[in-house]
Structures are given as structure tokens and as C-alpha cells.
Amino acid sequence: MSLQYSTTSFAAHKDEAPFEIEELFFSRTDERGVIAAGNEVFRRVSEYSWEELVGAPHKIIRHPDMPKGVFYIFWERIKKGLATGAYVKNRAKDGRYYWVYAIISPIQGGYVSVRLKPTSKVFDSAKATYAEILKLEEQEGLTPEQSAAAIRAKLQEMGFPSYGAFSSYAIAQEMHARDHALSRAEDGRLQSLKNLLPTLKSLDEQQQSLFASFAKIRGIPSNMRIVASRLEPAGGPISAISQNYRLMSDEVTNHLGGFRVETENKSLSESVILRVYQGLFMMAASRLQREVKTVASEALSRGTEKDGFQQEVEILTKLLDEYTLEAGQVLMSVFNDVTALTRSAKDLRQLVTGLDSIRVLCRVEAGRLGAQSVSLTPVIDQLDTFHVEIDKTLEQILELADKIKTLVEAAMPRSFNGTLQYQATMARR
């Protein structure tokens, strides 16, 4: 096939191509992005014939309003085997445009792109961001890589830790908006996952508070020894208390490793947040895959698709199974990590109780010393403040962890529920 595609071959058309919210379409390409197949909705909206589409590069429908950085991120991710979602403005053969939210999935020998009509508030934000980045590309001559970096920086300003996190949030919002527009009940599993994110952020805040509180007490044993040296020989017991407090506080500090990821310098909740975004993407994508598979199967039964379409239905079915499996595995890992965090919090609470007994001994010794203990008062006050903070923080961590596990259970695919219930039972023993 030898067709030439240039921006000048299209009409300067500002109208939108007809594409209804209840419609879904998809296309399949080889590893180079050359179109191999698709459904009839794709052909109709693009305004091309199958003879023109099959064998043509997918950029045949690319719109010049799209920032190059978006496609750079696309290819960077899917070449690593990562399914990727993005808002894309396409152009039909007659020059009209149409927006989609596309999920591109790597498959053996190429890729499958499933698209829906975007209608959420996130879509409005994305369009504004694209216009801003496109202007930078034109005015500053950004390379695709530089444009991609600018997009990621913009998303971080919006509060998303990565492009993957943004695409997860976007597809979840689009599925919610689609359900609302079609008068369907919101997917309960997706809702649970969306509720997980603010809960996990609260958990991370409490973990950071925990780390900060323990950082404050590192100097307390030294302060005790200084006070004890001033009170010699009466300060001998204070010196012994400071030594015991140091040993126990070191044990407590070492136990904080249970709240961090071993291979990374980040809190466990930060790591979990990234996986929840991944699970959210997989769960929303599996819902979309299930719907488009149904649409494709019905079209095949009606005979409205071309010969050989059964292969496309089989590919969509396999993708649905893969998405469902990965979503379940990700959520299982989240549940296991939060269960481990709960155990760490309970163990830490016991250790802090031991520290608290030393604090009481310090107060008793101060009472024995009477007026001589005035220099010890600031240290005791610091200990009192620390233990109140720690008790409160650990209580909140345990409450949030229980809430997170409940939400994960509600979001888990049905096929994983039995395994999850077994693990939850074993964790309570």
C-alpha cells in the first residue's frame, strides 16, 4: 500500500466527527504501529475504507493538535510492555476531529487500542494541558523527549506521582462519567479503589509523622546523661535510666523498618499508593475490555463485521483475562503489605509501652530528687509529649490500615475473593 499522508492533504475542518458515548471502538496494529484490523465503528468514525486503513500507519488519523510528547510517552511505556492510557485527538479523512480516551495494550506481535468517548472533568483539564504543551513545542522548539518531560512535570504539579498514576485516575473518571451518561450504576469495585487513594495518603501522612516523632527523641538519652552528670552522685539512677531508654529506643527505631520499603527510600504506604494506581488502571481497563468484547461478540453474531473478525474477539477476550488477573494480583499484594504494616504497628505499640515504663521511672526518680530535679523537668516534658504523639499516631495508623483492607476486599475481582478471605483469616490468628 503506497498512500502519502501529510497535513496538507486534509481539509481545514473544525467540526467534530459523529461519535456517540455508547459507542466503543478498537484497532490492532503490528509492532511498528501499522494497522492490521479494527471494528466497524473505527472505520466509520475515521471515514476511511478498510482498503485505506489496513496496512497504513496508525498516524494516518493523527491530529496536528496533539503534542508530540504524548506519543513519546506512549511508545516509551508500551515498548516496556506497559499498558498505557491517554487522551488523544484524532482526525478523520475529511478533516473533522474526534477525541478519545485510548488504552493501548501490548500483545504478541503488536498492540491493541481500545477507545471510548471522553466526557469527564479530567478531560477538560487534559485539553487545557495539551494546548499549553503544544504551545511550548511550537514556541521553544521542544523535542518529543523534552515535551514528555514537560507533561510529566505538569502532572506532578497537579498531584500525580507519575504519568501512570494520572492515566489510572483518568480512565477511572471516564468510566464513572460513562456510567452516569448511560444511566448505569457506578462500578462498586472502582469506587472502592478510588476511595483507597485518599485513605492511603492519610496513612502516608501518619507514617511521616511517626518517623518525625522518633527523630525528635534521638537526643533524649544524651540529655538525660548530661543531667545525670550534673547531679552526681545522686544522678546515678538517671544515668542508668538513660542507658535503658537508649537501648529500647534503638530497638524501636530499628523496628520502623517495617514501615519502609526495603529496596527503596520511601514509606510502605507510598509504595502501596503506586500499586493502587496500577490496580485502578487494570480494574478500569478490564471493565472497558469486557464491554468492548461484548460489543465485538454481538457485532460478530449479527454479521456486521468483516471476515476474520473472530480472531479480534479472541484477542479481546485474552486481554480481558490478563487485565483481571493482574488487577487481582496487584490488589493482593496491597492487602498483604497493609496486613504486614498492621502487624508492625501493633509490635511497635508494644515496644513503645516498654519505653513508657522507663518514662514513668524517670518521673519517679525526679520526685525522689525533689528540688534537684529541676534540670530534668524539660526532658520529662519532652518524653510526655513524645508518648502522647506516638500513641495517637499509631492508633490512627491501625484504624486507617483496617479501612484500607476493607476497601481492598471490596475491590477484589470475584475470582480472588476466596484466596483473600483465607489470607485474612490466617492474618487474624
C-alpha positions in Angstrom: 0.0 0.0 0.0 1.6 3.3 -1.0 -0.5 6.2 0.2 1.0 9.5 1.2 -0.2 11.2 4.4 0.5 14.9 5.0 -1.2 17.6 6.9 -1.9 19.5 3.7 -3.9 16.6 2.3 -6.7 17.1 4.9 -9.4 19.7 4.8 -9.1 22.5 7.4 -12.2 21.2 9.2 -13.2 22.4 12.7 -16.3 20.2 13.0 -16.4 17.1 15.2 -16.9 13.7 13.7 -20.0 11.9 14.9 -19.2 9.5 17.7 -21.7 8.6 20.4 -20.9 7.9 24.0 -22.4 4.4 23.9 -20.0 3.5 21.1 -16.7 1.8 21.6 -14.1 1.0 19.0 -10.7 -0.6 18.8 -7.9 -1.2 16.3 -5.0 -3.6 16.2 -1.5 -2.9 14.9 1.8 -4.6 14.4 4.8 -3.7 16.4 5.6 -0.8 14.1 2.1 0.7 14.5 0.8 -0.4 11.1 -2.9 -1.1 11.2 -3.9 -4.8 10.9 -7.6 -4.7 11.9 -10.3 -2.9 13.8 -14.1 -2.8 14.2 -16.6 -1.1 12.1 -17.1 1.9 14.4 -13.4 2.7 14.0 -13.7 2.6 10.2 -16.8 4.7 10.2 -15.6 7.4 12.5 -12.2 7.7 10.7 -14.1 8.0 7.4 -11.5 5.7 5.7 -12.3 2.4 3.9 -10.7 -0.8 5.1 -8.5 -0.8 2.0 -7.1 2.5 3.1 -6.7 1.6 6.8 -5.3 -1.9 6.7 -1.5 -1.6 6.0 -1.4 2.1 6.8 0.5 3.5 9.8 -1.8 4.4 12.7 -0.6 8.0 12.4 -3.0 8.3 9.4 -5.5 9.5 11.9 -3.1 11.7 13.9 -4.3 15.3 14.5 -1.7 18.1 14.4 -3.2 19.5 17.7 -1.6 16.6 19.6 1.6 17.3 21.5 4.5 15.1 20.3 5.4 14.4 24.0 2.2 12.3 24.4 3.2 9.9 21.7 6.8 9.8 23.1 5.3 8.7 26.5 3.1 6.2 24.7 5.9 4.5 22.9 8.3 4.7 25.8 5.8 2.8 28.0 4.3 0.2 25.6 7.8 -0.8 24.4 8.4 -1.8 28.0 5.3 -3.9 27.9 3.2 -1.4 29.9 -0.4 -0.9 29.0 -0.9 2.8 28.7 -3.9 5.2 28.5 -4.2 8.7 27.2 -6.5 11.3 25.8 -6.0 11.6 22.0 -7.4 14.0 19.4 -7.7 12.2 16.1 -8.5 13.4 12.6 -10.9 11.8 10.2 -10.2 11.6 6.5 -12.4 14.6 5.7 -10.6 16.7 8.3 -13.1 16.5 11.1 -11.7 15.8 14.6 -12.8 13.4 17.4 -11.4 12.9 20.9 -11.0 9.5 22.5 -9.5 8.1 25.7 -7.4 5.2 24.4 -5.9 2.3 26.2 -3.1 0.7 24.3 -2.2 -2.8 25.3 0.9 -4.8 24.2 0.0 -8.2 22.7 2.0 -10.8 20.9 3.2 -9.3 17.6 1.8 -5.8 18.2 -0.7 -3.7 20.1 -4.5 -3.3 20.6 -6.0 0.2 21.2 -9.5 0.4 22.7 -11.2 3.8 22.7 -14.2 5.5 24.4 -15.6 8.9 24.1 -14.2 11.1 27.0 -16.7 13.2 29.0 -15.3 13.7 32.5 -13.9 16.8 34.1 -10.4 15.3 33.8 -10.8 15.5 30.0 -11.3 19.3 30.2 -8.1 19.6 32.2 -6.2 17.4 29.8 -7.3 19.5 26.8 -6.0 22.7 28.5 -2.7 20.9 29.4 -2.3 19.7 25.8 -2.8 23.2 24.4 -0.2 24.6 26.9 2.3 21.9 25.9 1.7 22.3 22.2 2.4 26.0 22.5 5.7 25.2 24.2 6.6 22.8 21.5 5.9 25.4 18.8 7.5 28.4 20.6 10.5 26.8 22.2 11.1 24.0 19.7 10.9 21.2 22.2 11.9 17.8 21.2 9.4 14.9 21.8 11.5 13.9 24.8 11.5 17.4 26.2 7.8 17.7 25.6 7.3 14.4 27.5 9.3 15.8 30.4 7.1 19.0 30.4 4.0 16.9 30.5 5.3 14.8 33.5 6.3 18.0 35.3 2.8 19.4 34.8 1.2 16.2 36.1 3.3 16.4 39.2 2.1 19.9 39.8 -1.4 18.5 39.6 -0.5 16.0 42.4 0.1 12.8 40.3 3.4 11.0 41.2 3.7 9.6 37.7 2.2 9.5 34.2 0.8 6.1 35.0 -1.0 7.4 38.1 -2.6 10.1 36.0 -3.7 7.7 33.3 -5.2 5.4 36.0 -7.2 8.3 37.6 -8.3 9.5 34.2 -9.7 6.1 33.0 -11.5 5.6 36.3 -13.1 9.0 36.0 -14.1 8.4 32.4 -15.7 5.1 33.3 -17.7 6.8 36.0 -18.8 9.6 33.7 -19.7 7.0 31.1 -21.8 5.0 33.6 -23.6 8.2 34.6 -24.3 9.3 31.0 -25.7 5.8 30.2 -27.8 5.8 33.4 -25.8 2.9 34.8 -24.9 2.3 38.5 -21.3 3.1 39.3 -18.9 0.2 39.5 -18.5 -0.6 43.2 -15.0 -2.0 42.8 -13.7 1.1 41.0 -15.4 3.2 43.7 -13.6 1.3 46.4 -10.3 1.8 44.7 -10.8 5.5 44.2 -11.7 5.8 47.9 -8.4 3.9 48.7 -6.3 6.7 47.3 -7.2 9.5 49.8 -7.1 6.9 52.7 -3.6 5.8 51.7 -2.5 9.4 51.5 -3.8 9.9 55.1 -1.9 6.8 56.1 1.3 8.1 54.5 0.9 11.4 56.4 0.6 9.4 59.7 3.7 7.4 58.8 5.7 10.5 58.1 4.5 11.9 61.4 5.7 8.7 63.1 9.1 9.0 61.6 9.4 12.7 62.6 8.3 11.9 66.2 11.0 9.2 66.6 13.6 11.6 65.1 12.9 14.0 67.9 13.7 11.5 70.7 17.2 10.6 69.4 18.8 13.2 71.6 16.8 12.4 74.8 19.2 9.7 76.2 22.1 12.1 75.8 20.2 14.9 77.5 19.5 12.5 80.4 23.2 11.7 80.8 24.1 15.4 80.8 21.5 16.0 83.6 22.8 12.9 85.5 26.4 14.1 85.3 25.3 17.4 86.9 23.5 15.6 89.7 26.4 13.2 90.6 26.4 11.1 92.7 22.6 11.5 93.1 22.1 11.3 89.4 23.4 7.7 89.1 19.9 6.2 88.7 19.1 8.8 86.0 22.2 7.7 84.1 21.0 4.0 84.2 17.6 5.0 83.1 19.0 7.0 80.1 21.1 3.9 79.1 18.0 1.7 79.2 16.0 4.3 77.3 18.7 4.5 74.6 18.7 0.7 74.1 15.0 0.4 73.9 14.6 3.5 71.6 17.2 2.0 69.3 15.2 -1.2 69.1 12.0 0.8 68.4 13.8 2.9 65.7 15.1 -0.3 64.1 11.5 -1.6 64.1 10.5 1.3 61.9 12.0 -0.6 59.0 8.7 -2.4 58.9 7.1 0.8 57.7 9.5 1.3 54.8 10.1 -0.5 51.5 13.4 -2.4 51.8 14.7 -1.7 48.3 13.6 2.0 48.2 13.9 5.0 50.5 10.1 5.5 50.7 7.4 4.6 53.2 5.4 1.5 52.7 2.2 3.5 52.1 4.0 5.4 49.3 4.8 2.1 47.6 1.2 0.9 48.1 -0.2 4.1 46.6 1.6 3.5 43.3 0.3 -0.1 43.2 -3.2 1.0 43.9 -3.0 3.4 40.9 -1.8 0.4 38.9 -4.7 -1.8 40.2 -7.1 1.1 39.5 -5.9 1.2 35.9 -6.1 -2.6 35.4 -9.6 -2.8 37.0 -11.0 0.1 34.9 -9.3 -1.3 31.8 -10.7 -4.8 32.4 -14.2 -3.2 32.6 -13.7 -1.5 29.3 -12.2 -4.7 27.8 -15.3 -6.6 29.0 -17.6 -4.1 27.4 -15.8 -3.9 24.1 -15.5 -7.6 24.0 -19.3 -7.9 24.4 -19.8 -5.3 21.6 -17.4 -7.1 19.3 -19.1 -10.5 20.0 -22.5 -9.1 19.3 -21.3 -7.5 16.1 -19.8 -10.8 15.0 -23.1 -12.6 15.7 -25.0 -10.0 13.7 -22.6 -10.3 10.8 -21.8 -6.6 10.7 -18.1 -7.1 10.8 -15.8 -8.3 8.1 -14.4 -11.8 7.7 -11.8 -12.9 10.2 -13.3 -10.8 13.0 -13.4 -13.9 15.3 -9.7 -13.5 15.8 -10.2 -10.0 17.1 -12.8 -11.2 19.6 -10.4 -13.9 20.8 -7.7 -11.3 21.3 -10.0 -9.0 23.3 -11.1 -12.0 25.4 -7.5 -12.8 26.2 -6.7 -9.2 27.2 -9.7 -9.2 29.5 -8.4 -12.2 31.3 -5.0 -10.7 31.6 -6.2 -7.4 33.0 -8.5 -9.1 35.5 -5.6 -11.4 36.7 -3.1 -8.5 37.0 -5.6 -6.3 38.9 -6.2 -9.2 41.4 -2.5 -9.8 41.8 -1.8 -6.1 42.4 -4.6 -5.8 45.0 -3.5 -9.0 46.7 0.0 -7.5 47.2 -1.6 -4.3 48.6 -3.6 -6.4 51.0 -0.6 -8.4 52.2 1.5 -5.3 52.6 -1.1 -3.4 54.6 -1.6 -6.6 56.8 2.2 -6.6 57.4 2.0 -2.8 58.3 -0.7 -3.6 60.8 1.4 -6.2 62.5 4.4 -3.7 62.6 2.2 -1.0 64.1 1.0 -3.4 66.8 4.5 -4.6 67.6 5.7 -1.0 67.7 2.9 -0.2 70.1 4.2 -2.9 72.5 7.7 -1.6 72.3 6.6 1.9 73.0 4.8 0.6 76.0 8.1 -0.6 77.3 9.6 2.9 76.6 6.7 4.4 78.5 7.6 2.4 81.6 11.1 3.9 81.6 9.5 7.3 81.3 7.5 6.6 84.4 10.7 5.5 86.2 12.3 8.8 85.2 9.4 10.7 86.7 9.6 8.7 89.9 13.3 9.4 90.2 12.7 13.1 89.6 10.2 13.0 92.5 12.8 11.4 94.7 15.4 14.1 93.9 13.0 16.9 94.7 14.3 20.4 94.0 17.4 18.9 92.5 15.4 17.5 89.6 14.5 20.9 88.1 17.0 20.4 85.2 15.3 17.1 84.5 11.8 18.6 84.0 12.3 19.7 80.3 13.4 16.1 79.5 10.4 14.6 81.2 8.1 17.1 79.5 9.6 16.1 76.1 9.0 12.4 76.9 5.4 13.1 77.9 4.8 14.9 74.6 6.5 12.2 72.5 4.5 9.4 74.0 1.2 11.2 73.6 2.1 11.8 69.9 3.1 8.2 69.3 0.0 6.7 70.9 -2.2 8.9 68.8 -0.3 8.3 65.6 -0.2 4.5 66.0 -4.0 4.4 66.8 -4.7 6.3 63.6 -2.4 4.1 61.6 -4.2 1.0 62.8 -7.6 2.5 62.0 -6.6 3.5 58.5 -5.0 0.1 57.8 -8.2 -1.6 58.8 -10.2 0.7 56.5 -7.8 0.1 53.6 -8.1 -3.7 54.0 -11.9 -3.4 53.9 -11.7 -1.3 50.7 -9.3 -3.7 49.1 -11.6 -6.6 49.8 -14.5 -4.7 48.2 -12.4 -4.0 45.1 -11.0 -7.5 44.6 -12.1 -9.4 41.5 -14.5 -12.3 42.4 -12.0 -14.9 41.3 -9.6 -13.7 44.0 -12.1 -13.4 46.9 -11.6 -16.9 48.2 -7.8 -16.5 48.4 -8.2 -13.1 50.1 -10.6 -14.4 52.7 -8.2 -17.3 53.5 -5.3 -14.9 53.9 -7.4 -12.5 56.1 -8.3 -15.4 58.4 -4.7 -16.5 58.7 -3.6 -12.9 59.5 -6.1 -12.7 62.4 -4.7 -15.9 64.0 
